[in-house]
Amino acid sequence: MYAIIKDRGRQYKVTEGDSILIDLTDGLKEADKIEFNEVMAVGDDQNGKVGTPLVEGA
């Protein structure tokens, strides 16, 4: 399963367990986990869902 998330105007395609480099990470350590609230799309190899503009409940 993948998700396309938005953070500070940038979009990232991520899957569970991915590590990404984001801007403005003051106070965060490399292994810290954060939650993104703007999910623009989710899907897998068979199906996908695109938000208008965000996917509700994701």
Distance bins in CASP14 RR format, pairs under 12 A and 6 or more apart:
PFRMAT RR
TARGET T0000
AUTHOR 0000-0000-0000
RMODE 2
METHOD distances of the structure
MODEL  1
1 13 0 0 0 0 0 1 0 0 0 0 0
1 14 0 0 0 0 1 0 0 0 0 0 0
1 15 1 0 0 1 0 0 0 0 0 0 0
1 16 1 0 0 1 0 0 0 0 0 0 0
1 17 0 0 0 0 0 1 0 0 0 0 0
1 18 0 0 0 0 0 1 0 0 0 0 0
1 39 0 0 0 0 0 1 0 0 0 0 0
1 41 0 0 0 0 0 1 0 0 0 0 0
1 42 1 0 0 1 0 0 0 0 0 0 0
1 43 1 0 1 0 0 0 0 0 0 0 0
1 44 1 0 1 0 0 0 0 0 0 0 0
1 45 0 0 0 0 1 0 0 0 0 0 0
1 46 0 0 0 0 0 1 0 0 0 0 0
1 47 0 0 0 0 1 0 0 0 0 0 0
1 48 0 0 0 0 1 0 0 0 0 0 0
1 49 0 0 0 0 0 1 0 0 0 0 0
1 58 0 0 0 0 0 1 0 0 0 0 0
2 12 0 0 0 0 0 1 0 0 0 0 0
2 13 1 0 1 0 0 0 0 0 0 0 0
2 14 1 0 0 1 0 0 0 0 0 0 0
2 15 1 0 1 0 0 0 0 0 0 0 0
2 16 0 0 0 0 1 0 0 0 0 0 0
2 17 0 0 0 0 0 1 0 0 0 0 0
2 18 0 0 0 0 1 0 0 0 0 0 0
2 39 0 0 0 0 0 1 0 0 0 0 0
2 40 0 0 0 0 0 1 0 0 0 0 0
2 41 0 0 0 0 1 0 0 0 0 0 0
2 42 1 0 0 1 0 0 0 0 0 0 0
2 43 1 0 1 0 0 0 0 0 0 0 0
2 44 1 0 0 1 0 0 0 0 0 0 0
2 45 0 0 0 0 1 0 0 0 0 0 0
2 47 0 0 0 0 0 1 0 0 0 0 0
2 48 0 0 0 0 1 0 0 0 0 0 0
2 49 0 0 0 0 0 1 0 0 0 0 0
2 58 0 0 0 0 0 1 0 0 0 0 0
3 11 0 0 0 0 0 1 0 0 0 0 0
3 12 0 0 0 0 1 0 0 0 0 0 0
3 13 1 0 0 1 0 0 0 0 0 0 0
3 14 1 0 1 0 0 0 0 0 0 0 0
3 15 1 0 0 1 0 0 0 0 0 0 0
3 16 0 0 0 0 1 0 0 0 0 0 0
3 17 0 0 0 0 0 1 0 0 0 0 0
3 18 0 0 0 0 1 0 0 0 0 0 0
3 20 0 0 0 0 0 1 0 0 0 0 0
3 35 0 0 0 0 0 1 0 0 0 0 0
3 36 0 0 0 0 1 0 0 0 0 0 0
3 37 0 0 0 0 0 1 0 0 0 0 0
3 38 0 0 0 0 0 1 0 0 0 0 0
3 39 1 0 1 0 0 0 0 0 0 0 0
3 40 0 0 0 0 1 0 0 0 0 0 0
3 41 1 0 0 1 0 0 0 0 0 0 0
3 42 1 0 1 0 0 0 0 0 0 0 0
3 43 1 0 0 1 0 0 0 0 0 0 0
3 44 0 0 0 0 0 1 0 0 0 0 0
3 48 0 0 0 0 0 1 0 0 0 0 0
3 49 0 0 0 0 1 0 0 0 0 0 0
3 50 0 0 0 0 0 1 0 0 0 0 0
3 51 0 0 0 0 0 1 0 0 0 0 0
3 54 0 0 0 0 0 1 0 0 0 0 0
3 55 0 0 0 0 1 0 0 0 0 0 0
3 57 0 0 0 0 0 1 0 0 0 0 0
3 58 1 0 0 1 0 0 0 0 0 0 0
4 10 0 0 0 0 0 1 0 0 0 0 0
4 11 1 0 1 0 0 0 0 0 0 0 0
4 12 1 0 0 1 0 0 0 0 0 0 0
4 13 1 0 1 0 0 0 0 0 0 0 0
4 14 1 0 0 1 0 0 0 0 0 0 0
4 15 0 0 0 0 0 1 0 0 0 0 0
4 20 0 0 0 0 0 1 0 0 0 0 0
4 36 0 0 0 0 0 1 0 0 0 0 0
4 38 0 0 0 0 1 0 0 0 0 0 0
4 39 1 0 0 1 0 0 0 0 0 0 0
4 40 1 0 1 0 0 0 0 0 0 0 0
4 41 1 0 1 0 0 0 0 0 0 0 0
4 42 1 0 0 1 0 0 0 0 0 0 0
4 43 0 0 0 0 1 0 0 0 0 0 0
4 48 0 0 0 0 0 1 0 0 0 0 0
4 49 0 0 0 0 0 1 0 0 0 0 0
4 50 0 0 0 0 1 0 0 0 0 0 0
4 51 0 0 0 0 1 0 0 0 0 0 0
4 53 0 0 0 0 0 1 0 0 0 0 0
4 54 0 0 0 0 0 1 0 0 0 0 0
4 55 0 0 0 0 1 0 0 0 0 0 0
4 58 0 0 0 0 0 1 0 0 0 0 0
5 11 1 0 0 1 0 0 0 0 0 0 0
5 12 1 0 1 0 0 0 0 0 0 0 0
5 13 0 0 0 0 1 0 0 0 0 0 0
5 14 1 0 0 1 0 0 0 0 0 0 0
5 15 0 0 0 0 0 1 0 0 0 0 0
5 18 0 0 0 0 0 1 0 0 0 0 0
5 20 0 0 0 0 1 0 0 0 0 0 0
5 22 0 0 0 0 1 0 0 0 0 0 0
5 34 0 0 0 0 0 1 0 0 0 0 0
5 35 0 0 0 0 1 0 0 0 0 0 0
5 36 1 0 1 0 0 0 0 0 0 0 0
5 37 0 0 0 0 1 0 0 0 0 0 0
5 38 1 0 0 1 0 0 0 0 0 0 0
5 39 1 0 1 0 0 0 0 0 0 0 0
5 40 1 0 0 1 0 0 0 0 0 0 0
5 41 0 0 0 0 1 0 0 0 0 0 0
5 42 0 0 0 0 1 0 0 0 0 0 0
5 51 0 0 0 0 0 1 0 0 0 0 0
5 54 0 0 0 0 1 0 0 0 0 0 0
5 55 0 0 0 0 1 0 0 0 0 0 0
5 58 0 0 0 0 1 0 0 0 0 0 0
6 12 1 0 0 1 0 0 0 0 0 0 0
6 13 0 0 0 0 0 1 0 0 0 0 0
6 14 0 0 0 0 0 1 0 0 0 0 0
6 22 0 0 0 0 0 1 0 0 0 0 0
6 36 1 0 0 1 0 0 0 0 0 0 0
6 37 0 0 0 0 1 0 0 0 0 0 0
6 38 1 0 1 0 0 0 0 0 0 0 0
6 39 1 0 0 1 0 0 0 0 0 0 0
6 40 1 0 1 0 0 0 0 0 0 0 0
6 41 0 0 0 0 0 1 0 0 0 0 0
6 51 0 0 0 0 0 1 0 0 0 0 0
6 53 0 0 0 0 1 0 0 0 0 0 0
6 54 0 0 0 0 1 0 0 0 0 0 0
6 55 0 0 0 0 0 1 0 0 0 0 0
6 58 0 0 0 0 0 1 0 0 0 0 0
7 14 0 0 0 0 0 1 0 0 0 0 0
7 20 0 0 0 0 1 0 0 0 0 0 0
7 21 0 0 0 0 0 1 0 0 0 0 0
7 22 1 0 1 0 0 0 0 0 0 0 0
7 23 1 0 0 1 0 0 0 0 0 0 0
7 24 0 0 0 0 1 0 0 0 0 0 0
7 25 0 0 0 0 0 1 0 0 0 0 0
7 34 0 0 0 0 1 0 0 0 0 0 0
7 35 0 0 0 0 0 1 0 0 0 0 0
7 36 1 0 1 0 0 0 0 0 0 0 0
7 37 0 0 0 0 1 0 0 0 0 0 0
7 38 1 0 0 1 0 0 0 0 0 0 0
7 39 0 0 0 0 0 1 0 0 0 0 0
7 40 0 0 0 0 0 1 0 0 0 0 0
8 22 1 0 0 1 0 0 0 0 0 0 0
8 23 1 0 1 0 0 0 0 0 0 0 0
8 24 1 0 0 1 0 0 0 0 0 0 0
8 25 0 0 0 0 0 1 0 0 0 0 0
8 36 0 0 0 0 0 1 0 0 0 0 0
8 38 0 0 0 0 1 0 0 0 0 0 0
9 22 0 0 0 0 0 1 0 0 0 0 0
9 23 0 0 0 0 1 0 0 0 0 0 0
9 24 0 0 0 0 0 1 0 0 0 0 0
9 36 0 0 0 0 0 1 0 0 0 0 0
9 38 0 0 0 0 1 0 0 0 0 0 0
9 40 0 0 0 0 0 1 0 0 0 0 0
9 53 0 0 0 0 0 1 0 0 0 0 0
10 20 0 0 0 0 1 0 0 0 0 0 0
10 21 0 0 0 0 0 1 0 0 0 0 0
10 22 1 0 0 1 0 0 0 0 0 0 0
10 23 1 0 0 1 0 0 0 0 0 0 0
10 24 0 0 0 0 0 1 0 0 0 0 0
10 36 0 0 0 0 0 1 0 0 0 0 0
10 38 0 0 0 0 0 1 0 0 0 0 0
10 40 0 0 0 0 0 1 0 0 0 0 0
11 20 0 0 0 0 0 1 0 0 0 0 0
11 22 0 0 0 0 0 1 0 0 0 0 0
11 36 0 0 0 0 0 1 0 0 0 0 0
11 38 0 0 0 0 1 0 0 0 0 0 0
11 39 0 0 0 0 0 1 0 0 0 0 0
11 40 1 0 0 1 0 0 0 0 0 0 0
11 41 0 0 0 0 1 0 0 0 0 0 0
11 53 0 0 0 0 0 1 0 0 0 0 0
11 54 0 0 0 0 0 1 0 0 0 0 0
12 18 0 0 0 0 1 0 0 0 0 0 0
12 19 0 0 0 0 0 1 0 0 0 0 0
12 20 1 0 1 0 0 0 0 0 0 0 0
12 21 0 0 0 0 1 0 0 0 0 0 0
12 22 1 0 0 1 0 0 0 0 0 0 0
12 23 0 0 0 0 0 1 0 0 0 0 0
12 36 0 0 0 0 1 0 0 0 0 0 0
12 38 0 0 0 0 0 1 0 0 0 0 0
12 39 0 0 0 0 0 1 0 0 0 0 0
12 40 0 0 0 0 1 0 0 0 0 0 0
12 41 0 0 0 0 0 1 0 0 0 0 0
13 20 0 0 0 0 1 0 0 0 0 0 0
13 39 0 0 0 0 0 1 0 0 0 0 0
13 40 0 0 0 0 1 0 0 0 0 0 0
13 41 0 0 0 0 1 0 0 0 0 0 0
13 42 0 0 0 0 0 1 0 0 0 0 0
13 43 0 0 0 0 0 1 0 0 0 0 0
14 20 1 0 0 1 0 0 0 0 0 0 0
14 21 0 0 0 0 0 1 0 0 0 0 0
14 22 0 0 0 0 0 1 0 0 0 0 0
14 34 0 0 0 0 0 1 0 0 0 0 0
14 36 0 0 0 0 1 0 0 0 0 0 0
14 39 0 0 0 0 1 0 0 0 0 0 0
14 40 0 0 0 0 0 1 0 0 0 0 0
14 41 0 0 0 0 0 1 0 0 0 0 0
14 42 0 0 0 0 0 1 0 0 0 0 0
14 43 0 0 0 0 0 1 0 0 0 0 0
14 58 0 0 0 0 0 1 0 0 0 0 0
15 42 0 0 0 0 0 1 0 0 0 0 0
15 43 0 0 0 0 1 0 0 0 0 0 0
15 44 0 0 0 0 1 0 0 0 0 0 0
15 45 0 0 0 0 0 1 0 0 0 0 0
16 33 0 0 0 0 0 1 0 0 0 0 0
16 42 0 0 0 0 0 1 0 0 0 0 0
16 43 0 0 0 0 0 1 0 0 0 0 0
16 44 0 0 0 0 0 1 0 0 0 0 0
17 31 0 0 0 0 0 1 0 0 0 0 0
17 33 0 0 0 0 1 0 0 0 0 0 0
18 33 0 0 0 0 0 1 0 0 0 0 0
18 36 0 0 0 0 0 1 0 0 0 0 0
19 25 0 0 0 0 0 1 0 0 0 0 0
19 28 0 0 0 0 0 1 0 0 0 0 0
19 30 1 0 0 1 0 0 0 0 0 0 0
19 31 0 0 0 0 1 0 0 0 0 0 0
19 32 0 0 0 0 0 1 0 0 0 0 0
19 33 0 0 0 0 0 1 0 0 0 0 0
19 34 0 0 0 0 0 1 0 0 0 0 0
20 30 0 0 0 0 0 1 0 0 0 0 0
20 33 0 0 0 0 0 1 0 0 0 0 0
20 34 0 0 0 0 1 0 0 0 0 0 0
20 36 0 0 0 0 1 0 0 0 0 0 0
21 28 0 0 0 0 0 1 0 0 0 0 0
21 30 0 0 0 0 1 0 0 0 0 0 0
22 28 0 0 0 0 1 0 0 0 0 0 0
22 30 0 0 0 0 0 1 0 0 0 0 0
22 32 0 0 0 0 0 1 0 0 0 0 0
22 34 0 0 0 0 1 0 0 0 0 0 0
22 36 0 0 0 0 1 0 0 0 0 0 0
24 34 0 0 0 0 0 1 0 0 0 0 0
25 32 0 0 0 0 1 0 0 0 0 0 0
25 34 0 0 0 0 1 0 0 0 0 0 0
26 32 0 0 0 0 0 1 0 0 0 0 0
27 34 0 0 0 0 0 1 0 0 0 0 0
28 34 1 0 0 1 0 0 0 0 0 0 0
35 58 0 0 0 0 0 1 0 0 0 0 0
36 42 0 0 0 0 0 1 0 0 0 0 0
36 54 0 0 0 0 0 1 0 0 0 0 0
36 55 0 0 0 0 0 1 0 0 0 0 0
36 58 0 0 0 0 1 0 0 0 0 0 0
37 54 0 0 0 0 1 0 0 0 0 0 0
37 55 0 0 0 0 0 1 0 0 0 0 0
37 56 0 0 0 0 0 1 0 0 0 0 0
37 57 0 0 0 0 0 1 0 0 0 0 0
37 58 0 0 0 0 1 0 0 0 0 0 0
38 51 0 0 0 0 0 1 0 0 0 0 0
38 53 0 0 0 0 1 0 0 0 0 0 0
38 54 1 0 1 0 0 0 0 0 0 0 0
38 55 0 0 0 0 1 0 0 0 0 0 0
38 56 0 0 0 0 0 1 0 0 0 0 0
38 57 0 0 0 0 0 1 0 0 0 0 0
38 58 0 0 0 0 1 0 0 0 0 0 0
39 49 0 0 0 0 1 0 0 0 0 0 0
39 50 0 0 0 0 0 1 0 0 0 0 0
39 51 0 0 0 0 1 0 0 0 0 0 0
39 53 0 0 0 0 0 1 0 0 0 0 0
39 54 1 0 0 1 0 0 0 0 0 0 0
39 55 1 0 1 0 0 0 0 0 0 0 0
39 56 0 0 0 0 1 0 0 0 0 0 0
39 57 1 0 0 1 0 0 0 0 0 0 0
39 58 1 1 0 0 0 0 0 0 0 0 0
40 48 0 0 0 0 0 1 0 0 0 0 0
40 49 0 0 0 0 0 1 0 0 0 0 0
40 50 1 0 0 1 0 0 0 0 0 0 0
40 51 1 0 0 1 0 0 0 0 0 0 0
40 52 0 0 0 0 1 0 0 0 0 0 0
40 53 1 0 0 1 0 0 0 0 0 0 0
40 54 1 0 0 1 0 0 0 0 0 0 0
40 55 1 0 0 1 0 0 0 0 0 0 0
40 56 0 0 0 0 0 1 0 0 0 0 0
40 58 0 0 0 0 1 0 0 0 0 0 0
41 47 0 0 0 0 0 1 0 0 0 0 0
41 48 1 0 0 1 0 0 0 0 0 0 0
41 49 1 0 0 1 0 0 0 0 0 0 0
41 50 1 0 1 0 0 0 0 0 0 0 0
41 51 1 0 0 1 0 0 0 0 0 0 0
41 52 0 0 0 0 0 1 0 0 0 0 0
41 53 0 0 0 0 1 0 0 0 0 0 0
41 54 0 0 0 0 1 0 0 0 0 0 0
41 55 1 0 0 1 0 0 0 0 0 0 0
41 58 0 0 0 0 1 0 0 0 0 0 0
42 48 1 0 0 1 0 0 0 0 0 0 0
42 49 1 0 1 0 0 0 0 0 0 0 0
42 50 0 0 0 0 1 0 0 0 0 0 0
42 51 0 0 0 0 1 0 0 0 0 0 0
42 54 0 0 0 0 0 1 0 0 0 0 0
42 55 1 0 1 0 0 0 0 0 0 0 0
42 56 0 0 0 0 0 1 0 0 0 0 0
42 57 0 0 0 0 1 0 0 0 0 0 0
42 58 1 0 1 0 0 0 0 0 0 0 0
43 49 1 0 0 1 0 0 0 0 0 0 0
43 50 0 0 0 0 1 0 0 0 0 0 0
43 51 0 0 0 0 0 1 0 0 0 0 0
43 55 0 0 0 0 1 0 0 0 0 0 0
43 58 0 0 0 0 1 0 0 0 0 0 0
48 55 0 0 0 0 1 0 0 0 0 0 0
48 58 0 0 0 0 0 1 0 0 0 0 0
49 55 1 0 1 0 0 0 0 0 0 0 0
49 56 0 0 0 0 1 0 0 0 0 0 0
49 57 0 0 0 0 0 1 0 0 0 0 0
49 58 0 0 0 0 1 0 0 0 0 0 0
50 56 0 0 0 0 0 1 0 0 0 0 0
50 58 0 0 0 0 0 1 0 0 0 0 0
51 57 0 0 0 0 0 1 0 0 0 0 0
51 58 0 0 0 0 1 0 0 0 0 0 0
END
